[in-house]
Amino acid sequence: MSLSAAKLLRWYDRHRRTLPWRALPGQTANPYHVWLSEIMLQQTTVTAVIPYFERFTRQFPTVTDLANADQDTVMAAWAGLGYYARARNLHACARRVADMGGRFPDTVEGLRALPGIGPYTAAAIAAIAFGRPVVPVDGNVERVTTRLFAMTDPLPRARAAIAAQAARLNDDPVAHGRPSDFAQALFDLGAGICTPRAPACALCPWRADCAGLREGIAPTLPRKAPRAARPTRYGVHFHVTDATGGLLLHRREETGLLGGTLGLPGPQWRAERWSMEEGLSHAPLAQPAARWRHVGEVRHVFTHFTLIVDVYATRVERFPNAIARDGGLVYPRERAQQMGIASLMRKCIALAAGPVE
């Protein structure tokens, strides 16, 4: 099946979305803006990303500004977007690009060599920022492709076949003449017309060529294998303040979930519930059990599991000097809330914010 790129591009010229990272017609795309938006959009919606992108580019106008910032400042600016490994890789990538004179590589291969940039992100930056004639395959493009070609094998098994088919969407030489617009037209088609539920097939520029529409199965595609039940894990975290309002925080290890972020101290999460006695054995201060108050539970859903955290709180007159040797950091509560603290930890802090007897 030969798809008309001209039809899609005519539709795009009339209906393209206006986004803060997207170049206007006649303008040249800013590779820094394209890269930053693509990293932010991983696992996050456009609506959620826009205010973060706007704040980020005000605070770090160029990739060199971002590279020169310290990690705590970057993590604080990122806080709330989740998937904190993205922020660490973002900072590492900015530093690598700054070392290259502040210029991003302009090929898929060159981009793939940078921290935090995988196949999709490299293709998206290469197409949008540098006009390389490649098709970036995100969820929107997967959905468009499965419907156009009535591909019924379920995800994730079918992902490689879908990507191979999607790579041919720009076979039309017209697409090669406008690779940046063509890639973004595919995104907008999936986001605005070929939506997950109730696609607006009557408005689609490719409706005459859509096998899924002809067969009456377009809304059911792409099909997905049954998802395994999300397991539950359990944690314990400790909220400790002193008489001046200082809050005890620990920096999590660089690797793993929430890696490198500041948070309340506590042991590793696990598959079994913690008894109070066992939980308090991991408390950061040698306080009598009676001095700790169980302030409640926090439930937080990650992509692959649900976490239930028991939060204990206490107040001390002052923190011992040994706290720093043990990796503890004390911040005024108001400043702590402005640091790069993950939403899970913000929930725990908010739960324990009442006075502790």
C-alpha positions in Angstrom: 0.0 0.0 0.0 1.4 3.4 -1.0 0.4 6.2 1.3 0.3 9.8 0.1 2.6 12.0 2.2 1.1 15.0 0.5 -2.4 14.2 2.0 -1.0 14.0 5.5 1.1 17.1 5.1 -1.8 19.2 3.8 -3.8 18.1 6.8 -0.9 19.0 9.1 -0.4 22.4 7.6 -4.0 23.2 8.5 -4.2 21.4 11.9 -0.7 21.3 13.4 -0.5 21.8 17.1 1.3 24.8 18.5 3.7 23.6 21.2 6.4 25.6 23.0 9.2 23.4 21.8 7.9 23.2 18.2 9.3 25.6 15.5 6.7 27.7 13.7 6.3 27.4 9.9 9.4 28.8 8.3 11.5 28.7 11.5 14.4 26.3 12.2 13.9 23.9 15.0 16.1 24.4 18.1 17.8 21.0 18.8 18.0 21.8 22.5 14.3 22.3 22.7 13.5 19.2 20.7 15.8 17.1 22.8 14.5 18.5 26.1 10.9 18.0 25.1 11.4 14.4 23.9 13.1 13.4 27.2 10.3 15.1 29.2 7.6 13.4 27.1 8.8 9.9 27.9 6.0 8.3 30.0 4.5 11.8 30.4 1.6 13.6 28.6 2.0 16.8 26.6 -0.3 18.6 28.9 1.8 17.8 32.0 5.1 18.6 30.2 4.3 22.1 28.9 4.6 24.0 32.2 7.8 22.0 33.1 9.3 22.7 29.7 8.6 26.4 30.0 10.0 26.7 33.5 13.1 24.6 32.5 13.9 26.7 29.5 13.5 29.9 31.6 15.9 28.5 34.2 18.3 26.9 31.7 18.0 28.8 28.4 20.7 26.7 26.6 22.1 23.3 26.9 25.3 24.9 28.3 23.3 26.6 31.1 21.9 23.2 31.9 25.3 21.5 31.8 26.7 24.1 34.2 24.0 23.7 36.8 24.6 21.5 39.8 22.6 18.2 40.0 20.5 19.3 43.0 19.2 22.3 41.0 18.4 20.1 38.0 16.6 17.5 40.1 14.6 20.3 41.9 13.5 21.7 38.5 12.6 18.1 37.4 10.7 17.2 40.6 7.2 16.0 39.9 7.9 14.7 36.4 8.9 11.3 37.8 11.3 8.7 36.3 14.2 10.5 37.9 16.8 8.5 35.9 15.7 10.7 33.0 16.8 13.8 34.9 20.2 12.3 35.8 20.7 11.2 32.1 19.5 14.6 31.0 22.2 16.4 33.0 24.9 13.9 31.9 23.8 14.4 28.3 23.9 18.2 28.6 27.4 18.0 29.9 28.5 15.7 27.1 27.0 18.1 24.5 28.6 21.1 26.2 32.0 19.3 25.9 31.2 19.1 22.2 30.9 22.8 21.9 27.2 22.9 22.7 26.2 21.3 19.4 24.1 18.1 19.3 25.2 15.4 16.8 22.9 15.6 13.7 22.7 11.9 12.9 20.8 9.0 14.5 24.0 7.2 15.3 25.6 10.2 16.8 22.6 11.0 19.0 22.4 7.3 20.1 25.9 7.7 21.6 24.7 10.3 24.1 23.4 9.4 27.6 19.7 8.7 28.0 19.0 8.7 24.2 17.5 5.5 22.8 16.4 4.5 19.3 13.1 6.4 19.4 14.5 9.6 20.9 17.4 9.6 18.5 15.1 9.2 15.5 12.8 12.0 16.8 15.6 14.5 17.3 17.3 13.6 14.0 14.0 14.0 12.1 12.6 17.1 13.8 15.8 19.1 14.5 18.0 18.0 11.7 15.7 16.9 8.9 16.9 13.3 8.7 14.3 11.2 6.8 13.5 8.7 9.5 10.2 7.7 11.2 10.3 8.0 15.1 8.0 5.3 16.4 6.2 6.4 19.6 2.9 5.2 20.9 1.0 7.5 18.5 2.9 6.1 15.5 2.4 2.5 16.7 -1.3 3.1 16.9 -1.5 4.7 13.4 0.6 1.9 11.9 -1.4 -1.0 13.4 -4.7 0.6 12.2 -3.5 1.5 8.7 -2.2 -2.1 8.1 -4.7 -3.9 10.3 -1.9 -5.5 12.3 -3.6 -7.7 14.9 -0.7 -9.4 16.7 -0.7 -8.1 20.3 1.8 -5.8 21.9 4.5 -6.1 23.1 5.3 -9.2 21.0 4.4 -7.3 17.8 6.5 -4.2 18.5 9.4 -5.0 16.2 7.1 -5.8 13.3 5.1 -2.6 13.9 8.4 -0.6 13.9 9.5 -2.2 10.7 6.2 -1.4 9.0 6.2 2.2 10.5 9.7 2.8 9.0 8.1 2.6 5.5 5.4 5.3 6.2 7.7 7.9 4.7 8.5 5.9 1.5 6.8 8.7 -0.5 9.5 11.1 -1.8 7.3 14.0 -0.7 7.9 12.9 2.9 11.6 13.1 2.4 11.2 16.7 1.3 9.8 17.6 4.7 11.1 15.1 7.2 10.6 17.3 10.2 7.0 18.1 9.4 6.3 14.6 8.4 7.4 13.1 11.7 5.4 15.7 13.6 2.4 15.2 11.4 2.4 11.5 12.4 2.5 12.5 16.1 -0.4 14.9 15.6 -2.4 12.4 13.6 -2.1 9.9 16.4 -2.8 12.5 19.2 -5.7 14.3 17.5 -7.4 11.9 15.1 -6.2 8.3 15.5 -6.8 8.4 19.2 -6.8 5.4 21.5 -10.5 5.5 22.0 -13.1 6.6 19.4 -10.8 7.6 16.6 -12.2 10.3 14.3 -11.8 8.3 11.2 -14.0 10.5 9.1 -11.5 13.3 9.5 -8.4 11.3 8.8 -6.4 12.2 5.7 -5.5 8.5 5.2 -9.0 7.1 5.8 -9.3 5.8 2.2 -6.1 3.7 2.7 -6.8 2.4 6.2 -7.2 -1.4 6.3 -8.3 -1.3 10.0 -11.2 1.1 9.1 -12.2 -1.1 6.1 -12.3 -4.2 8.3 -14.2 -2.4 11.1 -11.5 -3.1 13.7 -9.6 0.2 13.9 -10.8 1.1 17.4 -9.6 -2.2 18.7 -6.0 -1.7 17.6 -3.3 -2.0 18.7 -4.2 -5.1 20.6 -2.3 -5.8 23.8 -1.5 -9.0 25.6 -3.2 -9.3 29.1 -1.2 -7.4 31.6 0.1 -9.2 34.7 -1.3 -8.0 38.0 0.8 -5.2 39.5 2.6 -6.5 42.6 2.7 -4.7 45.9 5.8 -3.7 47.7 6.2 -2.2 51.2 8.5 0.5 52.7 9.2 2.3 55.9 10.3 6.0 56.0 11.1 8.3 58.9 10.2 11.9 59.2 12.6 13.6 61.8 12.6 17.3 62.6 14.6 19.3 65.1 13.6 22.3 67.3 14.6 24.8 64.5 12.4 23.1 61.9 15.2 21.3 60.2 14.1 18.1 58.3 16.4 15.1 58.0 16.9 13.8 54.5 19.1 11.2 52.8 20.2 11.1 49.2 19.2 7.8 47.5 21.8 5.8 45.7 22.3 6.9 42.1 21.1 3.7 40.6 17.6 2.3 40.8 14.2 3.9 41.2 14.2 7.5 42.4 18.0 7.3 42.2 20.0 10.4 43.2 17.0 12.1 44.7 16.6 13.4 48.2 14.1 11.7 50.5 13.2 10.6 53.9 15.5 7.9 55.3 14.4 4.3 55.4 15.4 0.7 54.4 15.0 -0.8 51.0 11.5 -1.6 49.9 10.5 -5.2 49.9 7.7 -7.7 49.1 6.6 -8.3 52.7 5.0 -5.9 55.2 7.1 -4.4 57.9 6.1 -4.9 61.5 6.5 -1.8 63.7 9.4 -3.4 65.6 11.2 -4.4 62.5 10.6 -1.1 60.8 11.9 0.9 63.8 15.1 -1.1 63.8 16.0 0.8 60.7 15.3 4.2 62.2 18.0 6.8 61.6 18.2 7.8 65.2 18.5 5.7 68.4 15.2 6.9 69.8 13.1 4.9 72.2 10.2 3.3 70.4 7.7 5.4 72.4 9.2 8.5 70.8 8.1 7.4 67.3 4.6 8.0 66.1 3.1 6.0 63.3 1.4 8.8 61.3 -0.1 6.6 58.7 0.4 4.9 55.3 1.2 6.4 51.9 0.1 4.5 48.8 2.0 5.3 45.6 1.6 3.6 42.2 4.7 3.1 40.1 4.6 1.7 36.5 5.4 -1.8 37.6 4.3 -2.1 41.2 2.3 -0.4 44.0 4.2 0.8 47.0 2.7 1.1 50.5 4.9 3.1 52.9 4.5 3.2 56.7 5.6 6.7 57.9 6.9 7.3 61.4 7.7 10.7 62.8 9.5 12.1 65.8 11.1 15.4 66.9 14.5 16.0 68.5 16.0 19.0 70.1 19.0 18.9 67.8 20.6 16.5 65.4 23.8 14.7 66.6 27.0 15.5 64.6 27.1 11.8 63.6 24.1 12.4 61.3 26.3 13.9 58.6 28.8 11.0 58.8 25.9 8.6 58.2 24.9 10.4 55.1 22.2 12.6 56.6 21.4 16.1 55.3 19.4 18.6 57.3 17.4 21.2 55.4 14.8 23.8 56.7 11.4 22.3 55.9 10.5 25.1 53.5 13.7 24.7 51.5 13.4 20.9 51.5 10.1 21.1 49.7 11.9 23.2 47.0 14.6 20.5 46.5 14.5 17.7 44.0 12.2 15.5 46.1 10.0 12.9 44.4 6.3 13.0 44.7 6.3 9.9 46.8 8.5 11.6 49.4 6.4 14.8 49.2 3.4 12.7 50.1 5.2 11.2 53.1 6.4 14.6 54.3 2.9 16.0 53.9 1.4 13.1 55.9 3.9 13.7 58.8 3.6 17.5 58.7 1.4 17.7 61.8 3.1 18.3 65.2 4.8 15.4 66.8 4.3 15.0 70.5 
